[in-house]
Amino acid sequence: MVKPPNSSPGADWRRCAAYDYTAALPRRGWAWEFLRRDAAYRRAWSEASAARTATEAVVFWDSRACPHVLPIRALPAAVQGDSGRFSLSEVPCRAALLRMPDGRQHLLFSESGCALQLDIRGTSLSEPVRLLTDAVLPAVHLRARLATLEGLANIVGRGRFPDYRMIEPRGRRLRVVLQALDGWLAGAPYREIAVALFGEARVEADWRDPRDHLRDQVRRAVRRGRELMRGGYRKLLR
C-alpha cells in the first residue's frame, strides 16, 4: 500500500509517487486536498489536521455547501425490534460523531477517502432512534441526496460501506494540478515544476520551444491549483 505524505501538504512534491494515494479520491476528497493547502485555512485551524490527507482526515462539510450531506431528523425509536430502528453502536463501519453546541449532530461514515455524512437534528444518537428525511427534495440536490440515502441504506441494511466508489473522472488532471501547486507553494521555478511533472528529457527537448506549449501547460496547472485552493474547491463539493 502506498503511504501518503503525512507532514505538511506537498512536502514531497518532486516525487510523483507521493501522489499515488489520490488515485481513487472522490470529488470531496479532492476538495479537501486543495483546501488544506490554503495558508489562511492552516492559520485558522490546526497544522496537524491540515497535514492529514483525504484518506486519513475526518472532514465534516456544511450541508449548505455540500448537497451530498443529507439533512436528517432523529426521533426516539418506538420499540425494541422496530424495523426502522437505527443504533449507531450496532453499525460496524468506521464512524465519527461531531456534536455541535446547538444540539445538531454530524455523523460521518468513511472508508479509503470516501465518505457519507448526515446532518442530524433531534434526538441524541447515544440512544436508538428513527431517522427521517424529506421525501421532496430541491431538484438541484436530488441526485446527491438520493445517492447519500442509498449509501446509508447500504450501511444500515448490509453493515458495510457502499460498494461503489464515486471516483472523480478528472482525477488524473487534478493530480497534475495538485503537484504543480505544491511546487509553486514551495517556491520552485516553473522549469523545476515541469521536470517533476514530465521528466528531465521532455523538459530539455521542449522547454525552449518558441510555441511555449510546455511552459503554458505548467502555468495553467499552477493557476488552476491556486484557484481551487482559494475557494474553487467548493465546486468539487457539488
C-alpha positions in Angstrom: 0.0 0.0 0.0 1.3 3.5 -0.9 1.9 5.6 2.2 0.8 9.2 1.5 2.8 12.1 2.8 1.9 12.9 6.4 3.9 16.0 7.2 3.0 19.4 5.5 0.9 19.1 2.3 3.1 18.7 -0.7 6.4 18.4 1.2 7.5 15.6 -1.2 6.2 17.3 -4.3 9.1 16.4 -6.6 8.2 12.7 -6.4 5.2 11.7 -8.5 4.6 8.5 -6.5 3.9 10.7 -3.4 0.5 11.4 -5.0 -0.5 7.8 -5.7 -2.9 8.0 -2.8 -5.1 10.4 -4.8 -5.9 7.8 -7.5 -9.3 6.8 -6.1 -10.4 10.0 -4.5 -14.0 11.2 -4.9 -14.7 14.9 -5.5 -15.0 15.7 -1.8 -11.6 14.2 -1.2 -10.1 16.5 -3.9 -11.9 19.4 -2.3 -10.1 18.7 1.0 -6.7 18.3 -0.7 -6.9 21.8 -2.1 -8.4 23.4 0.9 -5.8 22.0 3.3 -3.0 23.7 1.3 -4.5 27.2 1.8 -2.4 29.3 4.2 -5.5 31.1 5.7 -7.1 27.7 6.5 -3.9 26.4 8.1 -3.6 29.5 10.2 -7.3 29.4 11.3 -7.2 25.7 12.1 -4.6 23.2 13.2 -1.5 22.5 11.1 -1.8 18.9 12.4 -5.2 18.4 10.8 -4.1 20.1 7.6 -1.3 17.6 7.3 -3.7 14.7 7.1 -4.6 13.5 3.6 -8.1 12.9 2.3 -7.6 9.2 3.0 -6.7 9.9 6.7 -8.6 13.0 7.7 -12.1 13.2 9.3 -13.6 16.1 7.4 -17.1 17.4 8.0 -18.7 19.6 5.4 -21.6 22.1 5.9 -24.8 20.9 4.2 -25.3 24.4 2.7 -22.0 24.0 0.7 -22.2 20.3 0.0 -25.5 18.8 -1.2 -24.2 15.3 -0.5 -24.6 15.9 3.2 -28.1 14.6 4.0 -30.3 16.5 6.5 -31.9 14.1 8.9 -34.4 14.3 11.8 -33.8 11.9 14.6 -36.8 10.7 16.8 -36.8 8.3 19.7 -37.1 4.7 18.5 -40.6 3.4 19.3 -40.0 -0.1 20.4 -37.2 -2.7 20.5 -37.1 -4.6 17.2 -38.6 -1.7 15.2 -37.6 -2.3 11.6 -36.8 1.4 11.2 -34.6 1.5 14.3 -31.1 2.9 14.0 -28.5 2.3 16.6 -25.0 3.8 16.0 -23.4 1.2 18.3 -24.6 -1.6 16.0 -23.1 -0.2 12.8 -19.7 -1.8 12.1 -18.4 0.8 9.7 -15.9 3.4 10.7 -17.9 6.4 12.1 -17.2 9.8 13.7 -19.8 11.9 15.5 -19.5 15.6 15.9 -21.9 17.2 18.4 -22.5 21.0 17.9 -23.3 23.5 20.7 -26.8 24.0 19.2 -27.6 20.3 19.5 -27.0 19.3 15.9 -25.0 16.1 15.3 -22.9 15.4 12.3 -22.3 11.7 11.6 -19.6 10.7 9.2 -19.0 7.2 7.8 -15.7 7.0 6.0 -13.5 4.5 4.2 -10.4 4.9 2.0 -11.1 8.5 1.2 -14.8 8.0 0.5 -17.4 9.5 3.0 -21.1 9.6 3.8 -22.3 12.4 6.0 -25.5 13.1 7.8 -26.6 16.4 9.4 -28.9 15.3 12.2 -31.3 17.3 14.4 -33.4 16.0 17.2 -32.8 13.0 19.5 -29.2 12.2 20.5 -27.6 9.3 18.8 -26.4 8.0 22.1 -29.7 6.0 22.1 -31.6 4.1 19.3 -33.5 6.4 17.0 -35.7 6.6 13.9 -34.1 8.6 11.1 -36.4 10.7 8.9 -35.7 12.9 5.9 -37.7 14.9 3.4 -39.4 13.0 0.6 -39.5 16.1 -1.6 -36.0 17.5 -2.3 -34.8 20.5 -4.3 -34.1 19.5 -7.9 -30.6 20.8 -7.7 -29.8 18.5 -4.7 -31.9 15.5 -5.8 -29.2 13.2 -7.2 -26.7 13.9 -4.5 -29.1 13.4 -1.6 -30.5 10.2 -3.1 -27.0 8.8 -3.5 -26.3 9.5 0.2 -29.7 8.0 1.1 -28.9 4.9 -0.9 -25.5 4.6 0.7 -27.0 5.0 4.2 -29.4 2.1 3.4 -26.5 0.0 2.4 -24.6 0.7 5.6 -27.7 0.0 7.8 -29.0 -2.9 5.9 -25.8 -4.7 4.9 -23.5 -3.5 7.6 -20.8 -2.2 5.3 -19.8 0.8 3.4 -21.3 1.1 -0.1 -19.6 -0.9 -2.8 -19.5 1.9 -5.3 -16.6 4.4 -5.4 -17.6 7.8 -6.9 -14.1 8.4 -8.2 -13.6 11.8 -9.8 -13.1 11.2 -13.5 -10.8 14.2 -13.8 -8.5 12.8 -11.1 -5.5 12.4 -13.3 -5.7 16.0 -14.3 -6.3 17.2 -10.8 -3.2 15.2 -9.7 -1.0 17.2 -12.1 -2.6 20.4 -10.9 -2.1 19.5 -7.2 1.6 18.6 -7.8 2.2 21.8 -9.7 0.5 23.8 -7.0 2.8 22.2 -4.4 5.8 23.1 -6.4 4.6 26.7 -6.6 3.9 26.8 -2.9 7.4 25.5 -2.3 8.8 28.4 -4.3 10.1 26.3 -7.2 10.5 27.9 -10.7 8.2 26.7 -13.4 11.0 24.7 -15.1 11.7 22.7 -12.0 8.0 22.0 -11.6 7.9 20.9 -15.2 10.7 18.4 -14.6 8.8 16.9 -11.6 5.7 16.6 -13.8 7.0 15.5 -17.1 10.7 14.4 -16.6 14.0 15.9 -17.5 14.2 14.6 -21.0 10.9 16.2 -22.2 11.8 19.5 -20.5 15.2 19.5 -22.2 13.5 18.9 -25.5 10.5 21.2 -25.3 11.1 23.9 -22.7 12.7 26.4 -25.2 10.2 25.7 -28.0 9.0 29.1 -29.2 5.4 28.0 -29.1 5.7 27.7 -25.3 3.4 24.7 -25.1 5.1 23.1 -22.1 5.5 26.4 -20.3 1.9 27.2 -20.8 0.8 23.8 -19.6 2.7 24.3 -16.3 1.4 27.9 -15.9 -2.2 26.7 -16.4 -1.8 23.9 -13.9 -0.4 26.3 -11.3 -3.1 28.9 -11.9 -5.8 26.2 -11.7 -4.3 24.9 -8.5 -4.3 28.4 -6.9 -8.0 28.9 -7.9 -9.0 25.6 -6.4 -7.1 26.3 -3.2 -8.6 29.8 -2.8 -12.2 28.8 -2.8 -12.7 26.9 -6.1 -12.7 23.7 -4.2 -16.3 24.4 -3.3 -17.3 23.5 -6.8 -16.0 20.0 -6.1 -18.5 19.6 -3.3 -21.5 19.8 -5.6 
